[in-house]
Amino acid sequence: MIEVKVPDIGDFKEVEVIELLVKPGDTVSVEQSLITVESDKASMEIPSSAAGVVKELRVKLGDKVAEGSLILVLEASAGAGAMAPPPAAPAPQVPAPAPQVSATPAPAPLAAAAAEPARASAPAPQPLPTASLEPHDSHVVKPHASPSIRKFARELGVDLALVRGTGPKQRVTEADVRNYVKGAIAQVVSGAIAAPAPAPAAAAAAADGAGLGLIPWPKVDFSKFGAIETKPLPRIKKVSGANLHRNWVMIPHVTNHDDADITDLEAFRVQLNKENDKSGVKVTMLAFLIKACVNALRKFPEFNASLEGDNLVFKKYFNIGFAADTPNGLMVPVIKDADKKGIFEIARETSELAAKARDGKLGPGDMQGGCFSISSLGGIGGTYFTPIINAPEVAILGVCRSAMRPVWDGKQFAPRLILPMSLSWDHRVIDGAAAARFNTYLASLLADYRRVML
Ligand code: CAO
């Protein structure tokens, strides 16, 4: 039996175990990575100092380890009993460039370590059973990624080995992981690949609620009570449903409802459409909402952010997604750089993208890069609803049908056109007071659209 311990890991005194790369019964070779540890500055994989079969793991996720901590016990392989010389200190993987919230630069020694190429000797990672895209060339090399990116990928169930890194030295960035997921979804949606099948046990657990510790889903023979017809869910519904389910379960949603007085804005919109009758572009309330939301996002940047581990990534661009109802289900095309576009251009683009969505012709690029989404049921009806946040965004605005309401103006009730707004937000990132301020500000812009220019 050989005890494998944490070697000299430099200046790191106590680091957390964030990944177990082997399990009892696995055969490991010298230098094979056994666990990944993470400090607040870097993550690193701890290699094995000997070859053999893992008998006992002596660490678990979340444990704190330091030089000399026992990782596991190996039964020496035949002919491999001799201990290899202690492996070199593992190369830390430094977090990707600090997000805007952190002003602390990476310390010099770590930055130097970041320049090291990925260790080609590392074992090829096992793709998840759910992985559905062809692995690219670098799948034989352990991917380089910061701790927060590894955590982000783990949360989404993404095997980093399948993600092409576009950062320095092929480092995998958060955008790479997001693009990978969106690409996989788009391919599933377009039918280019089959929808990934969850592992049978996991699928069964999820389907009957056991994974959440819930009582099983009721099984009813509906045909006992009357005629029935069973149809498969459309592909888009399957994909969007899985995303909506994850977002609903993983994000602590809160929804604030508010009203905006759009009497003057609607009159302006109608006037513009009369003037531009022949232009072919219909100015919509959605276009005004998109532009107003850009202003609100600028004023409240935490709404234009994404949670990445313990960091908030603030976006300096303004890409606004909008829910489009299609015969096959919900799609969310994205208006890119909405801050740089005028109302007419936004109105034209939303109508083109909505038409593409309905015709099933949206490309992956049309749905990528969103910062914030709007779901407008204004053309249909209703008052308020609770839209589900489109992860990794942190908020979504839902609007319903505006209606004339009597509003007290201090002296009398006046008929005003009132737009019901429902803002869902991620309570891990946003507080109720900020959400109320966002809605109040947005309502003030819509009530007097000149404020958008201020
Ligand atoms: N209040 C009152 N009327 C409104 C309105 C509002 N808030 N918003 C739009 N309307 C009116 C429009 O003025 C238009 O009336 P006219 O035909 O008389 O001009 C009519 O409703 C239809 O509008 P539209 O659908 O052409 O344009 P839109 O910009 O409102 O919507 C789109 C575009 C793509 C958002 C919409 O077609 C759509 O798909 N909405 C559904 C989104 C959805 O499903 N959300 C739910 C997601 S959660 O499951």
Residues whose N, C-alpha, C, O or C-beta is under 5 A from the ligand:
A	BS01	CAO	T284 M285 L286 A323 A324 D325 A354 S375 S376 L377 G378 G379 C400 R401 S402
